[in-house]
Amino acid sequence: MRLKGPLFAFTTVLSLSDAFVPRLPPIRFTKIPNKIQASLAADEAGEPSTQEKWERWMRSGRRQGTSHDDIVIREKEEFGGIPRMERYTANDWIHNMITLPSSSVLKQITTPIMSCFLWGVLISLVHRHLLKTGWIKGLAWADHMIITKTPHSLLGSALGLLLVFRTNTAYSRFWEGRKIWEHIVNLSRDTSRMIRLYKREIGEEKVKRCLGLLAAFPYLLRQRVQPGWLIEKMERQGKKRFKEYEEEGEGWNVSWIDKRKTPWNLMPKGTLSPCAMSQNRPLWVCDRLGSEFVSIRDGPNFTNRERLTLVSLVDKLCHSIGECERIVQTPVPLNYARHTIRFLTLWCLTLPFAICGELGLATGPVMAVVAWTLFGIYEIGVQIEDPFQRTLSLSVICRQVRSDVFGDQWKNRQSAFDVLEEEKDGRGDKGDGSGGEGV
């Protein structure tokens, strides 16, 4: 009975709000594509959509059949969804603890964790044994084993600063690598746009060659910064053989590539063999693109200005190769890395002498937790120091460039370049005063 007044007032406000809400004119929708019709039909058949799954997960605090390590599309591609990694939240603490044994950081620091654990157990057992002996010398030795905590308290701040600087430096390199590949995506889209805008002057065959080289560029650059990803040195039938020269090897080594797989199936005719035998394949692609643009003849709509614009875009793609090589070839200074790990090791090895008097046999587990925390922070910096090896999902970026330039996304993008054909056929947009148009 006490809630009757507030409930009555709330329902009254809701009923009165309908009278003041403006009525929007009805929106006329165009015909929905077949892919979207199929997806909508699946939703009507009872299958939960991606949006419903995420709404359920946000309401319940549990994930609906999606792994944290998967790259998913939260919205359907027909509606403009893009791949992106999952984000961790505070509600995922159970999942993070369950997956701790499979952590890549834990696998790399297992040796220092076990060493600190066993060292802490040994110091605690020796201290406990000396106390139980009852001898005067034993008690004296047990007393001498315990040191004050002041040195570790004072040096803990310096150790924390070293670890923070190490991690921040590594993260700045990771972010720089991501910006470089973002620049590559933007340059690829700009170059493909320029090529399509002047496809009549450039020619249909040259357009296909340039777009194929442009779509293959990110894959070849990925192989440049991730050695061993693209070329498999093994003898297999059905693969064309090329010879790759290595300076530190025994001369010429035989490499095999599959012409049916990406990016070799994107290469134009006559470019596969010289590109595969080149030592710097992405640079070879830039050189070939530059020569293709320079050989375009002048026309009414294509002059030196457009030619220089295309060549400048190729120059920026070439600069991205050097930027990636700078990150790969310039690690964190060796003196800084060694001093940090030596300081951390000595700090952890002397810590049991300061805490075994109070913790006793619990010194070993405490040392394991301390080592996992500190060595884990250091290992995170090591893993993200070279973002092209483990951290960045370069395969997703490469597929995105290929799709925008030469793949499925281009089919949806191609209609934007049909302005001249529409004006020629008299099919320009005519306003009908309908008030809007849907997807």
N, C-alpha and C positions, 0 to 999 in steps of 0.2 A: 504493500500500500504506500510505502514511502517513495517508491520509484515512479508512482503514477504521475506526479507533477512533472518531473524532468522528462519522462518519456512522452507525455502529451505535448510539452513544449517543443521537443525535438521533431516529432512527426508534423507539428504545425509549421515549423520552419521549412521542412522539406517540401510540404505541399505548397507553401507560398512561393518557394524558390522557382517552381516550375512556371509560375505566371510571369516571372521577370526574365527568364532565360530566352534570348532571341532565337527565333526559328530560322535555321539556316536553309538555304535553297537546296533542293535535291541535287546530288552530283551524278552526272552521267558518266558511266564507265564504258571504256572500249572493250573490245574482245580480248579475253585473257589468253595468253599463249598456252600451248598444249602442255608444256612442262609444269606450268603453275596449276593448270586444271587437274593434272594427275596428282600433284601434291595436295591440292585442296580436297580431291576425292578421297585420298588416303586418310586425311584428317577427319572427313565426314564419316568414313567407315569405322571410326572408333580408335584409330591409332593416334596416340598423343603427339602433338607437334613439339618442335624444339622449344618454342616459347612456353608451352605448358609444362614441359619437363623442368625448365629452369625456374618457373614459378613454384612448382611443387618443391624443388630443392630449397629455394629461399624460404619457403614457409616451414618446411620440416627440419631444415638444418642438415639434411643428408643428400648425398649426390645420387642422381638417378642413372646408374650404369655408365658413368664417365670417369675415366682415369685422370689423375692430375697430370700425368706425363704425356697425355695425348694432345694432339693439335686438332682442335675441333672448329666447326663453323657454327657460331651461335645462332646465325640467321641463315636462311636458305640462300643459295647462290643466285637464284632467280630474283630475290629481293635485295641483292647487293651484299650478301654476307662475305666476310673475308676470314681466312684462317688466322688463329691466334692461340697462344698458349694459355693454359688455365692459370688463374690467379689463386693464391692461397689466402685464406681468411682465418680468423680466430676460431671459427667453428670446425676447422679441419685439424685440430690438435690430435684427435684420436687417430685419424688417418696418418698423420705425420709420425706418430709414435709407433704405429703398427709397421710402417714401411721403413723404420730405422735400420733394421738388419740389411736391407738392400740399398742403403745409401752409398752413393759413389764416393762421398767424402770419407765415410767410415771405413770403406775398403782400403783407401789410400793411407789412412793413419792407424791401421790396426796394430802395426809393429810398435810405434811409440806408446800407444795406449797400454798394450800388454806389458811393455818394458816398465812403464811407470807403475802399473799395478803390482807387478812382481817385486819391483824395488821397494814400494811402500809396504808390501806384506813382509818382506825380508827385514826391513828396518824395525817394523813393529814387533816381529817375533824376537829379534835380538834384544830389543829393549825390554820386552816382557820377560825373557829368560834371565837377563841380568838382574831384574828386580826380584825374581823368585829365588835366586840362589841364596840370598841372605848374607853373602860375603860383603865385607866392607869394600873390597876392591870392586866387586861387581856393582854395588850400589853407586860407587864413585864413577865407574864407567858409564852407568845408566844416566847419571846426572850430567856427565860431560857430553853425552850424545844429544841432549836437548839444547837447542840454540834459541835465541830470542826471535820473535817474529818481526822485529823492526826492520831488518834488511829487506825482507820480502815485501813488507808494506811500502817501503820507500821505493824499491825497484819495480813494484807492480805497476805504478803509474807510467814509468818509462817503458815497460814492456807493452802496456796497453797502447801507448802512443805509436810505438813501432808497428804493432799489428794493425792499428787503424790506418796509418800511412800506407802500409803495404796493401791493404784491401782497397783503399781509395784509389791508389795508383792503378791497381788492376782493373777496377771498375771503370775508370776513365778510359782505359784502353778498350774495354768491352764496348762502351758507349760510342767511342770513336769508330770502331769497326762497324757498329750498326748504322751509324750515320753515313759511312762510306757506301754501304750496300743500299741504303735508302737513296743516295745520290745516283747510284747505278740504275735503280728502278726508274727514277724520274728522267734520267737521260735517255734510257731506252724508250720510254713513252714519248718523249719529245722528238727523238729521232724518227721513230715510226710515224709520228704525226706529220713531220716534214716530208717524209718519203711519200706518204699517201696523198698529201696535198698537191704534190707535183708529180703524180704518177704518170700523167699523160706526157709530160716533158721527159721524165726519166725513162719510161718504157716499162712494159709489163714484165719482161724477163729480168731486167735489172732490178726492178722492185722486189721480185721474189728472191733474187740472190741477196740483196741487201737485208731484207727482213730475216732470211734464214741465218745469215751471219750474225745479225743483231740478237736473235733469239738464242743462238749457241754461245754467245759471249759470256754470260754469267756462269754457265756450266764449266767452260774452260778456265775461267778465273777461279772457280771453286777448286778445280783440280790443281791449279797453280798454288793455292794457299793450303790445300789439303792433299799432300802427296800420297799417292797410292789409292786415291778414291776412284779414279776413272780408268787408269791403265792397269791391267792385270798381266803380270809377266808369267804366262803359262801357255802351253801349247794345246790349243783346242781347234777342232775342225769347225769349218764354217765361219771362221774369223779371218779377216785380212791382216797380213803381217806387215809391220813397219819396223824400222830400226831406229832406236832412240839412243843418242850419244850421251854418255855420262862422263864427266870430267874426272871423278875420283874412282871410276870403275876400271875394268880391264879393256875399255874401248867401246865397241858397239854391242849393245844388248838388244835382244829381240823382244818387242812388245806386241801385244795382240789387242785389237779393238773389234767390237761388234758393230758393223755398219747399220744394223737394224735398231740400235738403241740410241737414246738421247745422250749427247747432242750430235752424234755423228749422222743421224738421219735428218738433221736440220741443215747440214752443210750443203751448199749448192754443188752442182756437178762440176768436177774438175778441181775442187778445193779440198777434198777430203785428204788425199795423200800428202800434199805439201803442208797442210796444217798439222796433221798428225806427226810428221817428221820434224816439225819446228820445235825448238827448245822452249820458246815462250809462246804458247799457242794463243792466249788472249791478245798479246801484242800483234801477232800475225793477223788476227781478225781485224784489229784496228787499222793496220796498214792496208789490208785489202779493202776495207770500207772506205778509207780515204782515197785510194786509187779509183774505186768505183764512182765516188762522188766527183772527183776531178775530171773524169772522162765524160761527164754529162755535157751534152752540147747546149749552147745558148739557144734560148727561144724567147717568144714574146713575154712569157711569164717567168722564165728562169734565166737569171743573170748571175754575174759574179757575186752579187750580194747574197743570193740564196745558196750559192755554192760554198761561199765562205762560212755561212751559218751552219751548214751540214758538216763541214770540215772542223769547225770549232766544237761541235758536239762530239765528234770522234776524238778530238784532242782531250776533252774532259773525261771521256771513257778511258783513254790511255792514262790519264793522271790517276784514275782510281786504281789501276794496277800498281803503280808505284806506292800509293798510300797503303794498300794492303800489304805489299812487300815490306814497307817500313815497320808495320806492327809485327810481322812474322820474324823479321831479322833483327829487331831491337828489343831484347828482353829487359826486364828490370835489372839494374846494375848488380853485378855479382857480389860486390862487397856488401851492399845493403842487404841482399837476401841471405848471405852467409852469416852476417853479424846478427840478424834477427833470429835465425834458427839456432845459432849457438847460444845466444842469450836465453832463449826460451828453454833450451835443453838444460842448461845449468840451473835455471830458476826452478824447473820441475824436479831435478835430481836432488836439490838441497831442501826442497819443501818438506819432505817427510821428517827431517830432523827437527823441524819447528812445530809440527802438529802431532807427532806420535805420542808425546807425553799426555795430551788431552784426549785424543781419539782412540789410542790403543790399536786394537786389531781392525778398526774401521779405517785405518790410514790407507790401506790398499784400495778399497772401493772409492774413497774420496779422491785419491790420486788419479784413478781411472777417469772420473768425471772431469777433473781439472784438465787432464791431458786431452780428453775428447773436446773440451771447449776451446782451449787455446790452440792446439794443433789443428783443430777443425777450421778455426778462423784463418790460420795461415794457409791451409790447403785450399780454402775457397779462393783466396787471392791467387794461388798458383793456377787453379783451373780456369779462372776467367781472365788470366793474364794474356792468353792467346785465344781470343774469342772465336776464331775460325775452326778450332779443333774440336771443342766440346759444347760450347755455350750457344752460339747462334745457330738457328735452324736455316742453313743456307739452301737446303733443298726446297723449302717452302718459297723462298724468295726467287729462286731460279724458275720454279714452276709458274710463279706469278708473272714474271717477265715473259716467259714463253707464251703464257695464255693471253697476255695483253697484246703481244706483238704478232703472234703467229698461231694462236690457238682458239679455244672456245670463246673466250672473252672478246676476241677480235670480231667474231661474227656478230655479237651484239653491239660492238663499237663501230662497225663498218657503216651502219646507216647514217652516222653523223657526217660522213664525207660525200653523201649523195645529193648535195644541195644543187649542184650544177645540172645533174640529170633530172631532178624534180622541176627545176625552173624551165628546163628545155621541154619537158613533157607537159608543163602547165599544171603540175600537181603540188603547188605550194600550199602552205597552211592557210586555211580560210576560217576565220572566226565565225562560230555559229551561235555565240552568246549563250552557251549551255551552262557557263559558270564554272567549269572545271573538267578535267579529264583524269581518269584513274589509270592505274597500271594495267 
